[in-house]
Amino acid sequence: MSVLIKEEDFIQSIADGIQFISYYHPVDYIRHLARAYEREESPAARDAMAQILTNSRMCAEGKRPLCQDTGIVNVFLKVGMGVRFDTKRTLQELCDEGVRRGYLNPDNPLRASVLDDPLFARKNTRDNTPCILHVELVPGDKVDVQLASKGGGSENKSKFAMLNPSDSLVDWVLKTVPTMGAGWCPPGMLGIGVGGTAEKAMLMAKQSLMEDIDMYELLARGPQNKLEELRIELYEKVNALGIGAQGLGGLTTVLDVKINTFPTHAASKPVAMIPNCAATRHAHFELDGSGPARLDPPSLSEWPEVHWAPDYNKSKQVDLNTLTKEEVASWKPGQTLLLSGKMLTGRDAAHKRIQDMLAKGEPLPVDFTNRVIYYVGPVDPVRDEVVGPAGPTTATRMDKFTDMMLEQTGLIAMIGKSERGPVAIESIKKHGSAYLMAVGGAAYLVSKAIRGAKVLGFADLGMEAIYEFDVKDMPVTVAVDAQGTSVHTTGPKEWQARIGKIPVAVA
């Protein structure tokens, strides 16, 4: 006897799941991050974790996105061979309709980040479709659904290598993780796939990120096989790199390491590694023909009593409306600031358009003189919000535009997440500028500092338009000062040395 899955039940389950994971962290992530926060000794990393935990609780209460980058949707289906679908649509069409409905929900609209035609037009599809679908036929009469929203910052740090059979996986991971920078917003987890073929290894790495974080429990009971021993070894050695939360240096870079394997060719050792960021978002449910899936919200008691708030004793208050190059030059690496006043926004598409306009001698729509730019693509506002969640995007993507902006527009400082590369740092030093870092994974918390928002240029770019934000006490850290010192270099170096001299806290 076959089970009938109704079209509407399937679509609504996908839509509900997308909404659910947009504002609820998995409980296993919260528990492990809370433990990491309690044992963290780096003040900068501890502050970043406090912002992430506070943001997480705020999103659970307010039902708004954990991160402004609400991801590209991955759907993993295991379809029982006793299942029939009451539909004339393909599985891709059913999933895309669920994604469309989930992202366009008027109570909690999610940012549309998917672009059609990746090579040329790169035009936003406006509803975050299509999703990435994987289907497997299995015995049974149910449909098993794993749903994830994967942010670009972590997806962009995916790594693959075809190792020689005798090469060490541990050596490759320890060599590769430092090259990933902080754009994947640690602390998170690493998913690793070993074996099969190139595409199979990548798929296994992605699927491993759907598993519960259980490193605390694994360390408590001890490993029971070689794969668990390898997970623990990688967990300890990656954390000993000292990269820390947001790449600022600290005891915890990863909360867990997952490894999936598959038989492979005798001449091959394909290895893939994909990180999950601080906005880890996934859900698992089954459909059995009885109606749409039900996802039970986690209890707020699962969140630790961590409530980040501006510290006026430790942080310097900065008035953006009267900011000068001289004041920017006085900022010190690692110094925390609270920004108030008016700032501009802009990211990839806006910077490219500015470059084209300057090359043609055309006037820009905005005067950047003595202004600060925030690399952000916010979520649309709802109800009484002036802007939706508005956390930083990865700043390294703007490195190639940095000298142009500092040289030709009068810009004096920038805000984003993760490290800057050598080209950008050299330009910052040359122009006596500064780069400030906001915490990735704290988008809703950051948005509460934004008291006004209006589009000043390139409105056709949607979330990539140039906005003017009016902010009050927006928290940032001086990541690169006017002398070119980067805390993303000094912080991990300091903590790697410290961890080498102290017992690594692993539980």
C-alpha positions in Angstrom: 0.0 0.0 0.0 1.4 3.4 -1.0 1.3 6.6 0.9 0.0 9.8 -0.8 1.9 13.0 -0.2 -0.3 16.0 -1.0 1.3 18.8 -3.0 0.2 21.5 -0.6 1.5 19.6 2.4 4.9 19.2 0.8 5.1 22.8 -0.3 3.9 24.2 3.1 6.4 22.0 5.0 9.3 23.4 3.0 8.0 27.0 3.5 7.5 26.4 7.2 10.9 24.8 7.6 12.6 27.8 5.9 11.0 30.2 8.2 11.8 28.0 11.3 15.5 27.8 10.5 15.8 31.5 9.7 15.3 32.4 13.4 15.9 29.3 15.5 19.4 28.0 16.0 19.6 24.2 16.5 19.7 23.5 20.2 22.9 21.5 19.9 24.6 24.6 18.5 23.4 26.8 21.3 24.5 24.3 24.0 28.0 24.0 22.5 28.5 27.7 21.9 27.4 28.4 25.5 30.0 26.0 26.8 32.6 27.6 24.5 31.7 31.1 25.8 32.0 30.0 29.4 35.6 28.7 28.9 36.8 31.4 26.5 39.7 33.4 27.8 40.2 35.9 24.9 38.2 39.1 25.7 37.6 39.9 22.0 36.4 36.3 21.2 34.3 36.3 24.3 32.6 39.6 23.4 31.9 38.2 19.9 30.3 35.1 21.3 28.2 37.2 23.6 26.9 39.1 20.7 26.1 35.9 18.8 24.3 34.3 21.7 22.4 37.5 22.4 21.4 37.8 18.8 20.3 34.2 18.8 17.9 34.7 21.7 16.6 38.0 20.2 15.8 36.2 16.9 14.1 33.3 18.6 11.9 35.8 20.5 11.3 38.2 17.6 11.1 35.6 14.8 13.5 37.5 12.6 16.6 36.2 10.7 19.7 35.2 12.6 21.8 36.7 9.7 21.0 39.1 7.0 22.4 36.6 4.5 19.5 34.2 4.7 21.3 31.8 2.4 20.8 29.6 -0.6 18.5 26.7 0.2 19.8 23.1 0.1 17.1 20.3 0.2 18.1 16.7 0.8 15.2 14.3 0.1 15.1 10.6 0.8 11.9 9.4 -0.9 10.4 6.1 0.1 9.6 3.8 -2.8 6.1 3.4 -1.4 5.4 7.1 -1.7 3.2 8.7 -4.4 2.9 12.5 -4.9 -0.4 14.1 -5.6 1.0 16.6 -8.0 1.9 17.3 -11.7 5.0 19.3 -10.7 8.5 18.0 -10.5 10.2 17.7 -7.2 12.4 20.7 -8.1 9.2 22.7 -8.8 7.6 21.6 -5.5 10.7 22.6 -3.5 11.1 25.9 -5.3 7.5 26.8 -4.6 8.1 26.1 -0.9 11.3 28.2 -1.0 9.4 31.0 -2.8 6.6 30.9 -0.2 9.1 30.8 2.7 11.2 33.7 1.5 8.2 35.9 0.6 6.4 35.4 3.9 5.1 39.0 4.8 5.5 38.4 8.5 9.2 37.6 8.2 10.5 38.3 4.6 13.9 36.8 4.0 16.6 38.3 1.8 16.7 37.1 -1.7 20.3 36.4 -2.6 20.1 34.0 -5.5 21.1 35.4 -8.9 20.1 33.9 -12.3 22.9 33.6 -14.9 26.0 33.4 -12.7 28.4 34.5 -15.5 26.8 37.5 -17.2 23.5 39.2 -16.1 23.7 38.0 -12.5 20.1 39.2 -12.0 18.4 38.5 -8.7 15.5 36.1 -9.0 13.7 38.0 -6.2 12.4 34.9 -4.4 15.6 33.0 -3.7 14.8 30.2 -6.1 16.0 27.9 -7.4 17.1 25.7 -4.5 19.8 23.1 -4.6 18.0 19.7 -4.6 19.4 16.2 -3.9 17.1 13.2 -4.1 17.6 9.6 -3.1 15.2 6.7 -3.5 15.0 4.5 -0.4 12.8 1.7 1.0 9.8 2.8 2.9 6.7 4.9 2.7 7.9 8.3 4.0 9.7 11.3 2.7 12.7 12.3 4.8 13.6 16.0 4.4 16.7 17.7 5.5 16.6 21.5 4.9 19.4 24.0 5.2 20.0 27.6 4.3 23.7 28.1 3.5 25.2 31.6 3.7 27.6 32.8 1.1 30.3 33.7 3.6 30.8 30.1 4.7 30.0 28.5 1.3 32.7 30.6 -0.3 35.3 29.0 2.0 34.6 25.5 0.7 37.7 23.6 -0.1 38.6 20.5 -2.2 41.7 18.7 -3.0 42.6 15.4 -4.7 45.3 14.1 -2.3 47.6 11.2 -3.0 46.5 8.1 -1.2 49.4 8.3 1.3 48.8 12.0 2.1 47.6 13.0 5.6 44.1 14.3 6.0 45.1 16.0 9.2 48.0 17.8 7.6 45.8 19.0 4.7 43.1 20.3 7.1 45.6 22.1 9.3 47.3 23.7 6.3 43.9 24.7 4.7 41.9 26.1 7.6 44.2 29.1 8.1 43.8 30.0 4.4 40.0 30.3 4.9 40.3 33.4 7.0 37.4 34.5 9.1 34.8 35.0 6.4 33.0 31.8 7.4 32.2 33.4 10.8 33.7 31.0 13.3 33.0 29.5 15.8 31.1 26.9 13.7 31.7 23.4 12.5 33.7 21.7 9.7 32.1 19.1 7.5 34.6 16.8 5.7 34.0 14.3 3.0 36.6 11.7 2.0 36.4 9.3 -0.8 34.2 8.6 -3.8 34.8 11.0 -6.5 35.2 14.8 -6.5 31.5 15.6 -6.5 30.7 12.8 -4.0 33.3 14.1 -1.5 31.7 17.6 -1.7 28.3 16.2 -1.3 29.3 14.2 1.8 31.0 17.2 3.3 27.8 19.2 2.9 25.6 16.4 4.2 27.7 16.0 7.3 26.8 19.6 8.3 23.2 18.4 8.8 24.2 16.2 11.7 23.9 17.3 15.4 26.9 18.8 17.1 27.9 16.2 19.6 31.6 16.9 20.3 31.0 17.5 24.0 29.3 14.1 24.4 32.0 12.4 22.3 34.8 13.9 24.5 32.9 12.8 27.7 32.5 9.2 26.6 35.6 8.8 24.6 36.1 7.6 21.0 34.8 4.2 20.0 36.4 3.9 16.5 39.2 5.4 14.4 36.8 7.9 12.7 35.8 9.3 16.1 39.5 9.4 17.1 40.2 11.4 14.0 37.3 13.8 14.7 38.7 14.6 18.1 42.3 15.0 16.8 41.1 17.5 14.2 38.9 19.3 16.7 41.8 19.8 19.1 44.4 20.7 16.5 42.2 23.1 14.6 41.3 24.9 17.9 45.0 25.0 18.8 45.5 27.2 15.7 44.2 30.0 17.9 42.0 31.5 15.1 39.1 32.0 17.5 35.7 33.6 17.2 35.5 35.9 14.2 39.2 35.3 13.6 40.1 37.5 16.5 42.1 34.9 18.4 40.9 32.6 21.1 40.4 29.0 22.3 37.4 28.0 20.1 37.5 28.1 16.3 35.3 25.0 15.8 32.6 23.5 17.9 32.7 20.1 16.1 34.3 18.3 13.1 32.2 15.9 11.1 33.6 13.3 8.7 31.8 11.2 6.1 33.6 8.6 4.0 32.9 6.5 0.9 34.9 3.9 -1.1 37.2 5.4 -3.7 39.5 4.5 -6.6 42.8 3.0 -5.6 44.7 5.9 -7.2 42.5 8.6 -5.5 41.9 10.3 -2.2 39.3 13.1 -2.9 38.9 15.3 0.2 36.3 18.1 0.6 35.8 20.5 3.5 32.9 22.9 4.0 32.4 25.1 7.1 29.1 26.0 8.8 29.1 29.5 10.2 27.7 31.1 13.4 24.3 31.2 11.6 24.1 27.4 11.4 20.6 26.8 10.0 19.1 23.4 9.3 16.1 21.2 10.1 15.0 17.6 9.7 11.5 16.3 9.4 9.4 13.5 7.8 6.2 13.5 5.7 4.0 10.4 6.0 0.8 11.5 4.3 -0.9 12.7 7.4 -0.4 16.5 6.7 2.3 19.1 6.7 5.4 18.6 9.0 5.3 20.1 12.5 8.4 21.7 13.8 8.5 22.3 17.5 10.3 25.5 18.7 13.1 25.1 21.2 12.5 26.3 24.7 14.0 29.7 25.6 15.4 28.0 28.6 18.0 26.4 26.3 19.7 29.8 25.8 22.2 30.9 28.4 21.7 34.1 30.4 24.0 36.1 28.2 22.7 39.6 27.3 25.2 41.7 25.5 24.9 45.5 25.9 27.2 48.4 25.0 30.0 48.9 27.5 30.6 52.7 27.8 33.5 52.2 30.1 35.5 50.0 27.8 34.4 51.3 24.3 35.1 54.7 22.8 32.1 56.6 21.5 32.5 58.0 18.0 30.4 60.7 16.3 30.4 59.8 12.6 28.9 63.2 11.7 32.1 65.0 12.8 34.6 62.3 12.1 38.0 63.4 10.8 41.0 61.6 9.3 43.0 62.6 12.4 40.6 60.8 14.7 40.6 57.7 12.5 44.4 57.7 12.7 44.2 57.7 16.5 42.4 54.4 16.7 44.3 51.4 18.0 44.2 47.8 16.8 41.6 45.8 18.8 40.0 48.9 20.3 36.2 48.7 20.6 34.1 51.6 19.3 30.5 52.6 19.6 29.5 54.4 16.4 26.7 57.0 16.3 25.6 59.2 13.4 25.2 58.7 9.7 27.1 56.1 7.7 26.8 54.9 4.1 26.5 51.3 2.9 27.7 49.5 -0.2 29.0 46.1 -1.3 30.0 44.2 -4.4 27.6 45.5 -7.1 27.7 49.1 -5.8 31.5 49.2 -5.8 31.6 47.8 -9.3 29.2 50.5 -10.5 31.2 53.2 -8.7 34.3 52.0 -10.4 32.6 52.2 -13.8 31.2 55.7 -13.2 34.6 57.0 -12.0 36.3 55.5 -15.1 33.8 57.4 -17.3 34.1 60.6 -15.3 30.5 60.5 -14.2 29.4 62.1 -10.9 28.6 59.7 -8.1 25.1 59.8 -6.5 26.7 60.1 -3.1 29.5 62.2 -1.6 31.8 59.9 0.3 34.0 62.7 1.7 34.9 62.0 5.3 32.3 59.2 5.4 32.4 55.6 6.6 31.0 52.8 4.4 29.4 49.6 5.8 29.6 46.5 3.7 26.0 45.2 4.2 23.0 43.9 2.3 20.1 44.2 4.8 16.9 42.3 5.1 13.8 44.3 4.3 12.1 45.8 7.4 8.7 44.7 8.8 6.3 46.5 11.2 8.1 49.2 13.1 11.6 48.4 11.9 13.6 50.9 10.0 15.7 48.1 8.5 15.7 44.3 8.9 18.7 42.3 10.2 21.8 44.0 8.9 25.0 42.2 9.8 28.3 42.7 7.9 29.3 40.9 4.7 32.8 39.6 4.0 35.1 42.6 3.5 37.8 40.8 1.5 35.5 40.8 -1.6 35.9 44.6 -1.5 39.7 44.6 -1.3 40.2 45.2 -5.0 38.1 48.4 -4.8 39.7 49.7 -1.6 42.4 51.9 -3.1 40.0 53.4 -5.6 37.5 54.3 -2.8 40.2 55.8 -0.5 42.1 57.5 -3.3 39.2 59.0 -5.4 36.1 59.4 -3.2 37.2 60.9 0.1 36.1 57.8 2.1 38.0 57.5 5.4 37.0 54.2 7.0 35.2 50.9 6.2 33.2 48.4 8.2 32.7 44.7 7.4 33.5 41.2 8.7 36.6 39.0 8.5 40.1 40.0 7.6 41.5 42.3 4.9 44.1 41.1 2.4 47.5 42.6 1.8 46.4 44.9 -1.1 43.7 46.5 1.1 45.9 46.7 4.2 48.6 48.5 2.2 46.0 51.0 0.9 44.6 51.5 4.4 48.1 52.3 5.6 48.9 54.5 2.6 45.8 56.7 3.1 45.8 56.6 6.9 42.4 55.0 6.9 41.0 52.2 9.1 38.9 49.0 8.8 36.4 48.2 11.5 34.9 44.8 12.1 31.3 44.1 13.1 30.4 40.6 14.3 29.1 38.2 11.7 26.2 36.2 13.1 24.8 39.2 15.1 22.7 40.8 12.4 19.5 41.4 14.3 21.4 42.8 17.3 23.3 45.1 15.0 20.1 46.3 13.3 18.8 47.5 16.7 21.5 50.1 16.6 20.2 51.5 13.3 17.6 54.2 13.9 17.1 55.4 10.4 17.6 54.1 6.9 17.1 55.5 3.4 18.3 54.6 -0.1 20.6 57.3 -1.6 21.8 55.6 -4.8 21.5 52.6 -7.1 18.0 51.7 -5.9 17.7 49.1 -8.7 20.3 47.0 -6.9 17.9 46.1 -4.1 19.7 45.0 -1.0 23.0 46.1 -2.7 21.9 49.7 -3.1 23.7 52.5 -1.3 21.8 53.3 1.9 22.4 55.9 4.5 22.0 54.5 8.0 21.6 56.6 11.1 23.1 54.6 13.9 23.3 54.8 17.7 26.1 52.9 19.6 26.8 50.4 16.8 29.5 48.1 18.2 32.7 47.6 16.1 36.3 46.6 16.7 39.3 48.3 15.0 40.5 45.4 12.9 43.1 47.3 10.8 44.5 50.6 12.1 46.0 53.5 10.1 49.5 51.9 10.5 48.3 48.7 8.8 48.3 46.5 11.9 45.6 43.8 11.5 44.1 42.0 14.6 43.3 39.1 12.3 47.0 38.5 12.1 48.1 39.5 15.6 45.2 37.9 17.5 45.4 34.3 16.2 49.3 34.5 16.4 49.1 35.4 20.1 46.5 32.8 20.9 48.3 30.0 19.0 51.3 30.7 21.1 49.2 30.8 24.3 47.4 27.6 23.6 50.8 25.9 22.9 51.7 26.7 26.6 48.4 26.0 28.3 46.2 22.9 28.4 43.6 23.1 25.6 40.1 23.4 27.1 38.1 20.8 25.2 35.1 20.2 27.4 
